């Protein structure tokens, strides 16, 4: 079965949209659609798996608890090690940001 990552985008983006595409024992792949969304200012993601994320469309900023920030634009990708505390500090308010996130075990 084929599908397109740009199909069936949500029309109402009052909340960030998370769509699970693949879920297996050692890996999950999800599409995330943001439109000016950020993580809560007091909330940090602290995930048990590594995450590889790519911005397919739009722009976003990932902030890390230790103070670094990384700006990602279309085609940019980033690997976030397990338990590296991070959050989404900014996404483009003028267009959708479409992310593809792959969460995987190291072993």
N, C-alpha and C positions, 0 to 999 in steps of 0.2 A: 504494500500500500504506500502511495506517495502522498506527501503533504508539502505545503509551502510555509515557511516561517513568517511570511508577511501576510498570509491569509487569516481571516477571522480575527482581526484585531478588534479589541473591545471599543465600542463607541463611547461608553461612559467610563471615564478614567478618574472618578473621584478617589478611587483607591488604586494603588499599584496592582497590576494583574500578574499572577504567577500561574503558568500552565506547565504541568508535568508532562514531558514528552517521552521519557524513558525512565523506568525504575527497575533496577536489578539489585542483586545482593551487594555488589561492589561499586556501583555507579548510579547516579541519577543525573538526568539532563532536563533542564527546564528553560522555558522562554519566559522572560520577564519584560513587561511593557510598563514604562514609566512616562510621566508627562509632568515634569516639575516636582516629582516626589522626592523625598529624602527619608532616611531612617530617622527614628526618634532621636532627638539630640542627646538623650541620656542612655540610649540603647546601643550596645555594640554587639555585632554578630560574633559569636565564639563557636565556630562549627567544628565538629569532630572529624570532618573529612577535609581534604584539600579541595580547593575550588579553582577551576580555570574558567575565566569569564571573558567573553568577547562582546564588544558593542557592534551590532550589525547595522544600526542606524541611530543617529542622534549623538548626544554627548552626555557624559556623566563624570562625576568626581567621586573617587573612593578615598576615604580618609582612614588612617590607621591610628590606633590608640597612642602610639609612640610619637605622633605628630606629623608624619609624612602624609602627603596627599598626592594622588595620581589622577590626572585628567585623561579620560579615554574618549576617543572619537571613533567614528565608523572605521572598522577594521582593526582597531587596537585591542590587544588582549593582555591579560594579567593572570598570573598564578598567585593564589593566596594560600599559604600553608595552613594546615589544620591548626586551630586554636590561636591564629593570628587575629586579634580583635580588630574589627573594621566596621565601617558603616558607609552608606551612600550619603555623601554630604550635599550633592547637588545633581539634578538632572535638568535637561533643557526644558524650560517652561513653554517654548514656542513650537516644539515638535515632539513627537513620541521618541523615546529612547528605547530601542529594542535590544535586549541583552540575551545572550545564550550562556547559561551557567552549567558547567559540568562539575559535579561533586564526586570525588573518587577516593578510595582508600589507597594508601601509599604502597601497601604490599599486595 
